[in-house]
Amino acid sequence: MAPEDHEGATSLLQSFERRFLAARALPSFPWQSLEEKLKDPSGSELLLAILQRTVKHPVCVQHGPSVKYARCFLSKLIKKHEAVPTEPLDALYEALAEVLMTQESTQCHRSYLLPSGNSVTLSESTAIVSHGTTGLVTWDAALYLAEWAIENPAAFTDRTILELGSGTGLTGLAICKACCPRAYIFSDCHAQVLEQLRGNVLLNGFSLEPHTPIDAGSSKVTVAQLDWDEVTASQLSAFQADVVIAADVLYCWEMTLSLVRVLKMLEDCQRKSAPDVYVAYTIRSQDTDKLFIEELGQFPTCEPPFCHEGLKTGLTLPLLLSILLFLW
């Protein structure tokens, strides 16, 4: 295999691996590139390598995606294989048969590979809405904020971070593993979300004992119940947060006003050392987005967002508050 072909195959394998472990939408996979590679004599070897880096990956074997997802993935992989004139690969059909015999569960896993080689594995619900909340699944804004944090570790290193509406915990766990914060406070208000969140923190090797970090130099991690409509300024002040983050928590005007209320209290109760604030969200409603920006405009320290083309984001850089908005 020529060096450029080997490099292309390696890149393709990595792409399939990352997308599958994170249970990304199947149309996002590089299927067209795979079709081109399958025309080569080494196409069957590539398919077997993809199988080992996805369904047979050690992380997947221990903490796999939903049965439905694995079934759909293997079915598509087999169709690509059958579209070229080559000998059938028993391993593909055996893997599909094994998946078909597996009972579907209400819980599944997503795993995100970090640049360091570590991974963040999350247990989440197979349903978008479960137990009356959307907080039991991972949303794209959490992934984008985690990626931004990993690319900008100085914003979080050796600092105390409060996350509002942590959900499954992806962003916070990625920051804890890649950015070495002094302390990290996950927070949410829904009992079922908090239970799953604690489980995910433990699943990723962190201790929840208030004063016992997992080992020397590791972050102190806690999980707090926090209702934005009931929390007091003194409770927020007690966290002494240097940084406040939130991902995909702006999906209706009520939540928007509640979030702004919390941010205003944080600015007031820590005026001499107001925290940096990073918020990432998907714009589902222009009205909600407009309301959020208008409410932020009432902060004496906050400036209107502007577009940062390199990150495809909106970014404000006020004196005391930094609001990072992912607009896509």
Beta strands, then each sheet from edge to edge (+ up, - down):
strand 1: 107-113
strand 2: 119-125
strand 3: 160-164
strand 4: 183-188
strand 5: 220-225
strand 6: 243-247
strand 7: 276-280
strand 8: 306-308
strand 9: 313-315
strand 10: 324-326
sheet 1: 1+ 2-
sheet 2: 5+ 4+ 3+ 6+ 7+
sheet 3: 8+ 9- 10+
end
